Amino acid sequence: MARKYFGTDGIRGRANGTVLNAAVAMKVGQAAGRHFLRGEHRHRVVIGKDTRLSGYMMENALVAGFTSVGMDVIMTGPLPTPAVALLTREMRADLGVMISASHNKFADNGIKLFGPDGFKLSDADEEAIEAALGAEQQLAEGEAIGRARRIEDARGRYIHAVKRALPSDLRLDDLKIVVDCANGAAYNVAPTAIWELGAEVIAMGVSPNGTNINDGVGSTSLDAIKARVVAEGADIGIALDGDADRLIVIDEKGKEVDGDQIMALIGSRWHLKGLLRGGGVVATVMSNLGLERFLKGEGLDLVRAKVGDRYVLEAMKAGGYNVGGEQSGHMILLDHATTGDGTIAAMQVLAAMVRTGKPASELLHLFDPVPQLLQNVRYEGSDPLSADSVQQAIAHAEGELAGKGRLVIRKSGTEPLIRVMAEGDDEGQVQRLVSDICKAVEAAA
């Protein structure tokens, strides 16, 4: 079925826009609540959020929706997405909700849903909820109406989980670490957890005001943390996004380390320690060919999934893998979490630094990336990918890259963008082919 609300990562859009507003949020609460009313027990939903101004409005609307159909609500306040997934499972809740638009600017917001197992919902569950959004829901009566309460120890519970992800025999006493929380959901928990493990922490992006989330800080705006790492003489920088399910690392020289290099490190080290399951790592079609070649040299496979951490997770579960992620920094480590967790992934990087004594620049440069270029083309209304001129440009590029590289063309699941990516050993060829396809898309849009 065609979807109006759910994309690749829940529902996302401009707050108070046509796709996402208080009325829609209340309907989502009612529809999702009714969908997960199963059995005779008292039903419960955990709701967390990031630091966006619209989070207050969305939270109240969701609470109204869930309680109106008879589901009790537990509110955590600002908390990373993986913490909501963790608490949903630990508190035996029937549903978890994260109010966040991840790395988007403050004007957007979103709703991410987790099942009672702490995993993001299946396509079937999302489609059932989407179908119910246009229907009247049966409301609870009298004493069956839900109750709502806030819990005060949610941050402490998550901090404890993060610290457990670092081997118990390790401390971070000799490391100076810059931690950039994007003025988002991890502004309190990530610096606290790392400090409690002994590191000297220089925190930035930890003063949210409702409108500065992802504004010049965080994993999608790296200039500030790069400069800070060098200026402070830090050993490493850890950059999270607005809901802290992504990690980008900055080495001691101020160089960016993306998710592909992080996956190479975690996958290869877990393999050596006998911890890696499935015989490889799951990534997406966007991951660099250099990662695939590196893993092959280690005797490991790279399984590619569609873009979106939910699709990475599906492939991991289907193949029995416990390490997966995206080039953009989503890291799913199923031994520790049910969804992407930037802070827990950072624990694995820090553990490797302590074990090996190597600087981040050496430890996190395990392969030379193949020249890769990604460009986005915005479109309105029409489907430019269906145009003959665009199809011809794509076919020509595929012919040139055959056996020497890869081409990935896709629609964004969260924005009206066509993403054009090519990679190959010839950088000039890659740039030319991406430019040609983008021009064709722009002409057809």
Secondary structure, 3 states (H helix, E strand, C coil): CCCCCEECCEEEEEECCCCECHHHHHHHHHHHHHHCCCCCCCCEEEEEECCCCCHHHHHHHHHHHHHHCCCEEEEEEECCHHHHHHHHHHCCCCEEEEECCCCCCCCEEEEEEECCCCCECCHHHHHHHHHHCCCCCCCCCHHHCCCEEECCCHHHHHHHHHHHCCCCCCCCCCCEEEEECCCCCCCCHHHHHHHHCCCEEEEECCCCCCCCCCCCCCCCCCHHHHHHHHHHCCCEEEEECCCCCEEEEEECCCCEECHHHHHHHHHHHHHHCCCCCCCEEEEECCCCHHHHHHHHHCCCEEEEECCCHHHHHHHHHHHCCCEEECCCCEEEECCCCCCCCHHHHHHHHHHHHHHHCCCHHHHCCCCCCCCEEEEEEECCCCCHHHCHHHHHHHHHHHHHHCCCEEEEEEECCCCCEEEEEEEECCHHHHHHHHHHHHHHHHHHC
